[in-house]
Amino acid sequence: MKVHRATPSLPVDDLNAAREFAETCLGFRTLSQDDSHVLCSRDAAFIRFINAAPDADMADEARQLVLYLDVDDVDAFWAAKRAALKALPKGRVREPFDQPYGQRELHVIHGPFLFILGHPLSKEQT
């Protein structure tokens, strides 16, 4: 058996809103969608959004997840998606900044999820 990739499946209460966020703010494209899931991709990355259980408390801190997207240039991504990201509600986006652990990152919150896009500050870290 060969594993090709690991694809996160993120439970959401609104599939269409999650798809729109992935396309507009993260630059993913939708590969498939039905009543129970959306599969999105960008380059070699894939994300599945799935329906949360009807009784799921999506505000519960235990449901809050972080998805780290390793990218080649956070600033280029920011330049390309700045308008869509700035249109999100206040406090949902942290513009690119340098972390003390050697990564340049951009943070975006959608629902209970924190999407971190990052790249190493130095070539030696890649």
C-alpha positions in Angstrom: 0.0 0.0 0.0 1.2 3.5 -0.9 -0.1 6.6 0.9 -0.4 9.5 -1.6 -1.4 12.3 0.8 -3.2 13.1 4.0 -6.3 15.3 3.5 -7.9 17.0 6.4 -11.6 16.6 6.7 -13.0 19.7 8.5 -16.5 19.6 9.9 -18.5 22.8 9.2 -22.1 23.9 9.6 -22.3 25.5 6.2 -20.6 23.8 3.2 -21.3 26.6 0.8 -19.7 29.2 3.1 -16.7 27.0 3.6 -16.3 26.4 -0.1 -16.6 30.1 -0.8 -14.0 30.9 1.8 -11.6 28.3 0.4 -12.0 29.6 -3.1 -12.0 33.4 -2.4 -9.7 33.7 0.5 -7.3 30.8 0.1 -7.3 30.4 -3.7 -8.4 26.8 -3.7 -10.6 25.4 -6.4 -13.5 23.0 -5.9 -13.1 19.6 -7.3 -16.4 18.1 -6.2 -19.3 19.0 -4.0 -22.5 17.2 -2.9 -24.8 17.5 0.1 -22.3 16.0 2.5 -18.9 17.3 1.5 -16.8 19.6 -0.6 -13.3 18.6 -1.9 -11.0 21.6 -2.6 -7.5 21.6 -3.9 -4.6 24.0 -4.6 -1.4 22.7 -6.1 -0.6 19.6 -4.0 -2.8 20.5 -1.0 -6.4 19.2 -0.5 -9.1 20.1 2.0 -12.4 18.3 2.6 -15.2 20.2 4.3 -17.8 17.8 5.7 -21.2 18.4 7.4 -20.9 18.7 11.1 -23.3 16.7 13.2 -26.6 18.5 13.6 -26.1 18.8 17.3 -22.4 19.8 17.1 -21.5 23.0 19.0 -19.2 24.6 16.4 -18.3 27.3 19.0 -16.9 24.7 21.4 -13.2 25.3 21.9 -12.6 21.6 21.6 -13.6 21.8 17.9 -11.1 24.5 17.2 -8.4 23.2 14.9 -5.3 24.6 13.2 -4.4 23.8 9.6 -0.9 24.8 8.6 -0.4 25.3 4.9 3.3 25.3 3.9 3.7 27.8 1.0 6.6 29.1 -0.9 5.8 32.9 -0.5 3.4 34.2 2.1 3.8 37.8 0.9 2.9 36.8 -2.7 -0.1 35.0 -1.4 -1.1 38.1 0.7 -0.7 40.3 -2.3 -2.9 38.1 -4.4 -5.7 37.6 -1.8 -5.4 40.8 0.2 -8.8 42.3 -0.9 -10.7 39.1 -0.1 -8.9 38.6 3.2 -9.5 42.2 4.3 -13.2 41.8 3.5 -13.5 39.2 6.3 -14.8 40.3 9.6 -12.5 42.3 11.9 -10.1 40.1 13.8 -10.2 37.2 11.3 -6.9 38.0 9.6 -3.4 38.7 10.8 -1.2 40.1 8.0 2.2 38.4 7.3 4.6 38.6 10.1 7.8 36.9 11.3 7.7 34.3 14.1 10.5 33.9 16.6 10.7 30.2 15.5 11.9 31.1 12.0 8.7 31.2 10.0 6.9 34.0 8.1 3.2 33.5 8.6 -0.3 34.8 7.7 -3.2 33.7 10.0 -6.8 33.5 8.8 -9.8 32.4 10.9 -12.9 30.8 9.4 -15.4 29.3 11.7 -13.6 27.2 14.4 -10.5 26.9 12.2 -7.3 28.8 12.1 -5.5 28.5 8.8 -1.8 29.4 9.1 0.1 29.9 5.8 3.8 29.9 6.4 7.3 29.6 4.9 10.8 29.5 6.4 12.6 32.8 6.9 15.8 31.2 5.7 16.6 28.8 2.9 18.5 26.6 5.3 15.2 25.7 7.0 13.6 24.2 3.8 
